[in-house]
Amino acid sequence: MDPSELKRRIQGWAQELGFTEARVADIDLSDYERGFREWLSAGHGASMSFLERHGLLRFRPDELVPGTRRVLMVSRDYLPPESRSPQQVLGNPALAYVSRYSLGRDYHKLVRKRLAQLARRISDEVGPFTYRAFCDSAPVYETGLAERAGLGWKGKHSLVLNRSGGSWFFLGALFLDLDLPVDEPVADHCGTCTACIDVCPTGAIVADGVVDARRCISYLTIEADEDIPESLRPLMGNRVYGCDDCQLVCPWNRFARYTQDDDFQPRHDLDATELVTLFRWDEATFLARTEGSAIRRIGWRRWRRNLAVALGNIPPQADAAGEALAALTQELGEAGDQVDRHIRWAIDRLSGDRSRGSSG
């Protein structure tokens, strides 16, 4: 089959499987290697040692999957139309803010499954070929591949932005040994706007497109095993899993599309649940309520650590402060030393006791 015709058909099949866009990138990501090395050297990767362990493999698709000639990059919208307004939740310190991408089912599995279905459809047409499907699941530089494929450009917050869809979408990559025509990159359209940099609660966006994970709430609440630095805890507010502030203020997200996928709709009311309710989950409840969710990967103890910080950020004079203080006091000693250190910090905040300073 003519490669251009095959590409056209693949894009049609991708749309039938629920992908918003499907575009083709070459595998030359060499221009990104220097910036990544500098980012790591500056310590911006925090404790994510796997980034160094994999080295530059993420920029060399044909080394990760020998024989790869092209990468089909797809996007899939995830912003749920039925969820509570993010601004309303963030404005109520008694509620838990959970990043919108994680309200539904685990996107890693869902996107990879659909990409595998797409690969089988291609195989039915052209015969056996080499492929591998990825979605934030291997050393793959999806942002660069998305740029190369023309799905969008890397915004100042480091996420991919699309002129007709903003940034509320997942990326998936299908490595192929097929020689398909490539798409053209698009220009950067952030201009002089610095809204995402200005709004970041912890000042984690340290330069255009450069995020220091050590200050990033998404890293602190999801990836970090260590204690959350005391200096950053008050800045986290009620964000207990991830952070969307940079997306919420981005002008391009006025064009964002709501997902039509039932799998990405909120589950168990996690779009607006009281912090105390979540904090009182025991481990069995946590595992049951997060089954099939990306949230489960952080584990119950890290979940409680995050919630303890958010509870400590409830204003002491607020109606919810008394119940929060009681819950924290009751749960001391139930989830290990690290959680207890965060609980004691929160108790000090709510009780107005500053005498222990930063002793934790």
Backbone hydrogen bonds, N-H to C=O, Kabsch-Sander energy under -0.5 kcal/mol:
donor,donor_aa,acceptor,acceptor_aa,energy
6,L,2,D,-2.5
7,K,3,P,-2.5
8,R,4,S,-2.0
9,R,5,E,-2.2
10,I,6,L,-2.7
11,Q,7,K,-2.4
12,G,8,R,-1.7
13,W,9,R,-2.7
14,A,10,I,-2.5
15,Q,11,Q,-1.8
16,E,12,G,-1.9
17,L,13,W,-1.4
18,G,15,Q,-1.7
19,F,14,A,-2.3
20,T,75,S,-2.4
21,E,75,S,-0.8
23,R,73,M,-2.7
25,A,71,V,-2.7
29,L,27,I,-1.1
29,L,59,F,-0.8
32,Y,29,L,-1.8
33,E,30,S,-1.2
34,R,30,S,-0.5
36,F,32,Y,-1.7
37,R,33,E,-2.3
38,E,34,R,-2.4
39,W,35,G,-2.1
40,L,36,F,-2.4
41,S,37,R,-2.6
42,A,38,E,-1.7
43,G,40,L,-1.9
44,H,39,W,-1.8
46,A,43,G,-1.7
48,M,45,G,-2.1
49,S,47,S,-2.3
51,L,48,M,-1.8
52,E,48,M,-0.5
52,E,49,S,-0.5
53,R,49,S,-2.4
54,H,50,F,-2.0
55,G,52,E,-0.6
57,L,54,H,-2.0
58,R,55,G,-0.6
59,F,56,L,-1.7
60,R,57,L,-2.0
63,E,60,R,-2.0
64,L,60,R,-1.6
65,V,61,P,-2.7
68,T,65,V,-1.9
69,R,176,L,-3.3
70,R,176,L,-1.9
71,V,25,A,-2.2
72,L,174,L,-2.7
73,M,23,R,-3.1
73,M,71,V,-0.8
74,V,172,G,-2.5
75,S,21,E,-1.9
76,R,170,F,-1.7
78,Y,168,W,-1.9
79,L,168,W,-0.8
79,L,257,R,-0.5
83,S,80,P,-0.8
89,V,85,S,-2.0
90,L,86,P,-2.8
91,G,87,Q,-1.5
92,N,89,V,-1.6
95,L,92,N,-2.2
96,A,273,T,-2.9
97,Y,238,N,-3.1
98,V,96,A,-0.6
99,S,241,Y,-3.2
102,S,99,S,-1.9
103,L,100,R,-1.1
105,R,263,D,-3.3
106,D,292,G,-3.0
110,L,106,D,-1.6
111,V,107,Y,-2.8
112,R,108,H,-1.8
113,K,109,K,-2.4
114,R,110,L,-2.0
115,L,111,V,-2.4
116,A,112,R,-2.4
117,Q,113,K,-1.9
118,L,114,R,-2.2
119,A,115,L,-2.4
120,R,116,A,-2.1
121,R,117,Q,-1.9
122,I,118,L,-2.2
123,S,119,A,-2.5
124,D,120,R,-1.9
125,E,121,R,-0.9
125,E,122,I,-0.7
126,V,122,I,-2.6
127,G,123,S,-2.5
132,R,175,F,-1.2
134,F,173,A,-2.8
140,V,138,A,-2.6
141,Y,58,R,-1.7
142,E,140,V,-1.7
145,L,141,Y,-2.1
146,A,142,E,-2.7
147,E,143,T,-2.2
148,R,144,G,-2.8
149,A,145,L,-2.1
150,G,146,A,-0.7
150,G,147,E,-1.1
151,L,146,A,-2.5
152,G,146,A,-0.7
153,W,161,L,-1.9
155,G,153,W,-0.7
155,G,159,L,-3.4
158,S,155,G,-1.9
161,L,153,W,-3.2
162,N,166,G,-2.3
165,G,162,N,-1.1
166,G,162,N,-2.3
168,W,165,G,-0.7
169,F,167,S,-2.2
170,F,76,R,-2.9
172,G,74,V,-2.1
173,A,134,F,-2.8
174,L,72,L,-2.3
175,F,132,R,-2.7
175,F,173,A,-0.6
176,L,70,R,-2.8
177,D,130,T,-1.2
180,L,178,L,-1.3
183,D,24,V,-2.8
193,C,190,C,-1.7
198,D,194,T,-2.7
199,V,195,A,-1.8
200,C,196,C,-1.2
203,G,200,C,-1.2
206,V,204,A,-1.2
206,V,210,V,-1.4
207,A,210,V,-1.2
209,G,156,K,-1.6
210,V,207,A,-2.5
211,V,209,G,-0.5
212,D,204,A,-3.1
213,A,44,H,-2.1
213,A,211,V,-0.9
215,R,212,D,-2.1
216,C,212,D,-0.7
216,C,213,A,-0.7
220,L,216,C,-2.7
221,T,217,I,-2.3
222,I,218,S,-1.4
223,E,218,S,-0.6
223,E,219,Y,-1.2
224,A,219,Y,-2.6
232,L,229,P,-1.4
233,R,229,P,-1.3
235,L,232,L,-0.8
236,M,232,L,-0.7
236,M,233,R,-1.4
237,G,234,P,-0.6
239,R,236,M,-2.0
240,V,97,Y,-2.1
240,V,238,N,-0.8
241,Y,97,Y,-1.2
247,Q,244,D,-1.1
248,L,244,D,-2.4
249,V,245,D,-1.5
250,C,247,Q,-0.5
253,N,250,C,-1.7
254,R,251,P,-1.6
255,F,252,W,-1.7
256,A,253,N,-1.0
257,R,165,G,-0.5
259,T,79,L,-2.8
262,D,260,Q,-0.6
264,F,261,D,-1.5
265,Q,262,D,-1.6
267,R,103,L,-1.6
270,L,267,R,-1.8
272,A,269,D,-1.7
273,T,96,A,-0.5
275,L,94,A,-2.8
278,L,274,E,-1.8
279,F,275,L,-2.6
280,R,276,V,-1.6
281,W,278,L,-1.4
286,F,282,D,-2.5
287,L,283,E,-2.5
288,A,284,A,-2.0
289,R,285,T,-3.0
290,T,286,F,-1.7
291,E,288,A,-0.8
293,S,290,T,-2.3
296,R,290,T,-0.5
296,R,293,S,-0.8
297,R,294,A,-1.0
298,I,295,I,-1.9
299,G,296,R,-1.5
302,R,298,I,-0.5
303,W,299,G,-1.9
304,R,300,W,-2.4
305,R,301,R,-2.4
306,N,302,R,-2.4
307,L,303,W,-2.1
308,A,304,R,-2.6
309,V,305,R,-1.7
310,A,306,N,-2.0
311,L,307,L,-2.8
312,G,308,A,-2.0
313,N,309,V,-0.7
313,N,310,A,-0.8
314,I,311,L,-1.4
318,A,315,P,-2.3
321,A,318,A,-1.4
324,A,320,A,-2.1
325,L,321,A,-2.7
326,A,322,G,-2.1
327,A,323,E,-2.3
328,L,324,A,-2.4
329,T,325,L,-2.3
330,Q,326,A,-2.2
331,E,327,A,-1.7
332,L,328,L,-0.5
332,L,329,T,-0.8
334,E,331,E,-1.9
340,D,336,G,-2.1
341,R,337,D,-2.2
342,H,338,Q,-1.6
343,I,339,V,-2.4
344,R,340,D,-2.8
345,W,341,R,-1.6
346,A,342,H,-2.2
347,I,343,I,-2.8
348,D,344,R,-2.3
349,R,345,W,-1.9
350,L,346,A,-2.6
351,S,347,I,-2.6
352,G,348,D,-0.8
353,D,348,D,-1.2
354,R,352,G,-0.8
357,G,354,R,-1.6
359,S,356,R,-2.0
